């Protein structure tokens, strides 16, 4: 196990580790690069698992029963200004009503468009 440092680290080196968890950490200048490398490695591992086990097993692995999405398309043209708040509230209510139900989609998509 590596020692990340900080007061909560009970590693062998105490608080002398390489803490790069945030940009304000003692080694924060490495935060962005470390986060990028970690993200790329995670994507690579997940892709290998997906390629190996196939779609259905991968979805079960992620506990995704219903790989569907729900899209909201909202006109953001200036003339719609009065209606946008209503659309926003209605969208929020739809999302809230589907949370933790069998109709909850795997992802939501918001598509703003502007009619010049």
ZIKA-V679903 format. One record per pair of residues at least 6 apart in sequence whose C-alpha atoms are under 7 Angstrom apart, sorted by the first residue. I is the first residue (numbers start at 1). GAP is how many residues later the second one is. D is the distance in Angstrom with one decimal. If there is no record, write none. Layout:
i: (I	I)
gap: (GAP	GAP)
d: (D	D)
This chain:
i: (3	3	3	3	3	4	4	4	5	5	5	5	5	5	6	7	9	18	19	19	19	20	20	20	20	20	21	21	22	22	23	23	50	59	64	66	66	67	67	68	68	68	69	69	69	69	70	70	70	70	71	71	71	72	72	72	73	73	73	74	74	74	75	75	75	76	76	76	76	77	77	77	98)
gap: (6	8	10	14	15	13	14	15	9	10	11	12	13	14	9	8	6	9	6	7	8	6	7	8	10	11	7	10	6	9	6	8	8	6	42	39	40	38	39	37	38	39	36	37	38	39	35	37	38	39	37	38	39	37	38	39	37	38	39	37	38	39	37	38	39	8	36	37	38	37	38	39	6)
d: (6.8	5.2	6.4	4.8	6.8	4.3	4.9	4.5	6.1	3.9	5.1	3.9	6.0	5.4	4.7	6.2	6.5	6.1	5.8	6.0	5.7	6.8	5.0	4.6	6.1	5.0	7.0	6.2	5.7	6.0	6.2	5.8	5.5	6.8	6.9	6.8	6.6	6.9	5.4	5.2	5.5	6.9	5.0	5.7	4.8	5.5	6.3	6.6	4.9	6.2	5.7	4.5	5.8	6.2	4.9	6.0	6.1	4.6	5.7	6.3	4.9	6.3	5.9	5.0	5.7	7.0	6.1	5.8	5.2	4.7	5.6	6.9	4.8)
